[in-house]
């Protein structure tokens, strides 16, 4: 078991992203398949600055909350594990990881024209990674205590006695056999108490129905009730989604509605973030949380004005028709 972390401790060689292809949405609503191969990770290492923030649930990208759970540095490409790096944890990060509040990580990438990551914006602690095969950020699983050379003589004797006692309990030939209850052969053909006239009538079964027929009928009834309940829940969710998107531009309503039905909480956060302009989101960024869905779009001019000066020219060329 790893030791408890404290502020300033460094977790070495944390897996930032494994090799593979991962489907997700960019923050401007484009569906992509991220090509996380060695070429992509080499580009990320080349473009990496001194260190990057490790936040919680991508809050530094989605809101104005930039509190750090740690700081990522020394990233490199591991031939087997993919992109890895060292994380120096903050007091908050140590508390969250020690308490098992968060186990996994989620990188936020900038993609190139081939949908290959070429820049790492940040790394977030999450419990719902979109990259399902990503490793734990910090292994805090307890391990079985073993007594070897490091134990005192008294401790060794105590462990040996416990092991001997356990062995005798499990494997001793002298252990008494469990009590058994004799079954009269004439009772084997009896039907259980569940077979009563009221239940048979309620289920609409013939009078000579067997227990198997009764259980099968009960199972079908439960399944039918579950379908009815599911249909009512879907109808209610559809109505909620219609109400949620009624004030949005018509061209994005269907997309946002579907996103809301898949994950109402996250969609609401993203839409509110964009409406309130808390933190303009850079286009072609992928935040690799499982809940990440297609967000709504800001206007082209809003996006243009939010970009750093060095990115505005490229954006203007790409979206010149929208900026007229």
N, C-alpha and C positions, 0 to 999 in steps of 0.2 A: 504493500500500500504506500502511495506517495505521501510525503509529509504534508501537513497543513501549510498552505501558502500564506505569506504575509506581504504587505506592500513592498514593492521593490524586487521581489523574487522573480527569477527568469525561468519560464518554461521553454526548454530548448526543443527545436525541430518539431514544432506543432504543424500538423498537416493543414495547409491553407486551402488546397484544392487537389483532388486526385486526378489522374488521367482519365479521360472519357469524354463522351458527348452528353450534354445536359440541356433539356428543353426548358425554356422559361420565357418571360416577357421583359423587354426593355422598358425603361421608365417613360418612353414616348409611345408605348403601346404596341410595339412591333414584336411578333412572335419569332423567336430565334432558337437555334440549336447551337449552344456554345461548344466550340471545338477546343477542348482543353488538352492539347498535345504538347510535346516537348518544345516545339517551335514557339507556341504561344507563351509557355512559361519562361522560356529564355528571353523573349521580348519583355515580359513583365519585370524580370530581374534587371534587364538593361535600363528600363525606364523608372526603376524604383529609386525613391529618394532615401534620405537617411532613416526615417521611420514614419509609420502611419498609425492612426488611431484605431484602437479596438473598442467598439462601443457595444451597446446592447440593443438587439433587434433593429439595427440600422437607423437608430434615432438621429444620428448625426447627418444622415442623408435625407431623411424624411421630415425632420422637424428642426427646430432651433436648439434642441438639447444636444450639446456636444460633450457631455461628461464622459470621461474615458474609463473603461474597465481595464485598460492596459495599453501598451504601445508595442507595435510590431516592428521588428528590424531583422537584419541579417537573413533575408530571404534567399533561397537557392532552389535548384531543381534536384530532386532525388530521383534516381533512375527507376525506383520501384514505387515510391509513395507520391510522386508528383511535386507540387509546389509546397515548400515547407519554410518555416521561419521561427524566430525566437520571439516570445511575448513576455515583456516585463509588466507584471500585473500591478494595478493600483489597489488601494485599500478596498474599493468597491468590487473590483474583479476578484480579489482574493476571497472576499466574503461570499460572492456568488458561486465560485467554483468549489470552495470548501464545503459549502452547504448543499451542493448538488442542485442548486437552483437552475444552473445552465450546464449543458454537457457538450454541445456541438458548436461549430463555427459556420459562418456564411460569408464568403467573399463578395465584395461589390466590384465588378469589373467594368472597364470601358472596352467596347468591342471594336475591331477593325471592320473593313468592308466585307470580309469573309466570315464575319461572326466569330472571329478568333480573339479571345482576350489579349489585350496588349498593354493594359495598365490596370493596376490595383488601386482603387480609391480608398477602401477601408475594409475592415474585417469585423464581423459582429458575432457576439455570443447569441445563440438561439437554441431552441429545443425542437425546431421543425426545419431541418436543413433540406433544401431541394436536392442537394447531392447526397443521395441516400447512403452511399458507401463511404462517406467521410468519417474520419476517426474522431474519438473524443478529444477535446482540447486538453484535458488533464485527467489522468486516470486516478480516480479516487475509490475504486472498488476495493473493499477489504479482502485481504488474503488470509488463508488459514495459518494460524500461528504454528511454527515448527520449533522444536527444541533440539538444537544440535550442539555445536561446540560453545555457543555463546551462553548457554544455560548454566546455572549453578548446579552442584551435585544434588542438592535437595530438590531443585526443580526437575532435574532429569528423573530422579526416583519417582516424583509425583506423577510425571507424565507417563512413565513406564507402567506404574500401577494402574493409571486410568486406562491405558491401552489394553493391559492384561484383563482388567475387569470387563471392558467392552467386548474383547474377544470371547471371554468365557460366557458372557450373556448371550452372544449371538450364535456361537458355534458349539456350546457344550452339549454332549450327548445326554447329560443328566437333566436337562431342562424339561420341565413337565409339558406334556402335550396340551394344547388348548382344548377346553371343553367343547364337546360337540352335542348336538341335539338330534335325537333319532327322529326320523320322518317315517310316518306310517305310509305304506304303499297306497293305501286306499284314499289318502289325502292328495295324492299327486294329480288327480284328474279334476280337482275342484276348481271352479272359477273364483277369482278374487271378489271381495265385497263390492267392488266398483260396479259389478253387474247387478244393477237393481232396476226395477221397472220404471222409476221416475226418470233416471238418466237415459235409458233407452228411448223413452217417449220423447224426451227433450231433444235428443239428437235425431229423432225421426228414423230410428233403426228398427228392423224386424225384431220380434220378441225373442227369437233364438240367437240374437247377435252374440258373437264371441268377444272376449276381452280385446283381441287384436283389432276387431272391427270398431269397437268403441274408441280405442286409443287413436286409431287412424282418423276417425271422424272428429275427435277432439283436436287433433293436430291441424286438420284442414280448417276447422272453425277459427282456431287461433291465427292461422296464416291469413284468412280472409279479413279478420278484424284488424290485423297489422297493416294490410294493404289499404283498408279504409282510412285508418289513422294516418298512414303515410301520404295518401292523396289529400287529406285535409291539411296536413302540414305543408305540403308543396303548394297548395292553393294559397294558403296564408302567406307563405314566403314570396310567392309571385306577386301578390297584392302589395306587400311591403316594398318589393323591388321597384314596382311601377311608381309608387309614391316617392321613392328615393330619387329616381331619375327624372321626375316630371319637370324640374327646373333646369335641367342640363340641356346643352345644345342637342338638337335632334340627331345629328350625325353620330353622336357617341353614346346615345341612350342604350342601344342594344348591347354594346360592348360592356358598359358599366353595369347594366342590369344582370348580365350573365356572371360578371365578376362578383356582384353583390350576393347573388344566390349561392355562389361557391364559398365565399368568405365575407360575410357582411361586415364584420368588425374591421378587417384590414382595408376593405374597399372604402368604408366610411372615413377611416383615418387618412387615406391617400387623397380622397376627394376634398376633404376639409383642408388638408394641407395645401392643395393646389388653389382652392378658393381663397384662403386667407393669405396666400403668398408668404407663408412662414419661412420657407426655404426653397427657392427655385431649384428644380431638379435637372441635372444635366442629361441631355438626350443620349441614347445608346448606352445607358448604364444598366447592368443587371444586378439585382440584389438577390442572392441565392438563398432565400427562405422559401419554404414549401408553400406558404400561403400567397406568395407573390403572384398577382394577377394583373391583367391589363388595366392600367390606370387611365383616367381621363387626360385630355390634352389641354395645355395652355395655348393661347394664341401664338402665332409665329412671332409677332412683335414682342410679346412678353418673354418668350424664350430667348429671342435675340438680345434683348436688353439685359437679361440675367446672366449672359455668358461673359467669361473673361475676354478682354479685348483681343487676345491672340486667336480666339476661336470664332469670333464674329464673322470674319471674312469667309471662312469655310462654310459656316452655317448659311450665310446670305446667298452663296452660290448654289447651295443645295436646295434652298427654299425660296428662291427668287420670286416665283409666282405668288407665293403666299404673302410676301412682303410688299407687293405692289400696292 
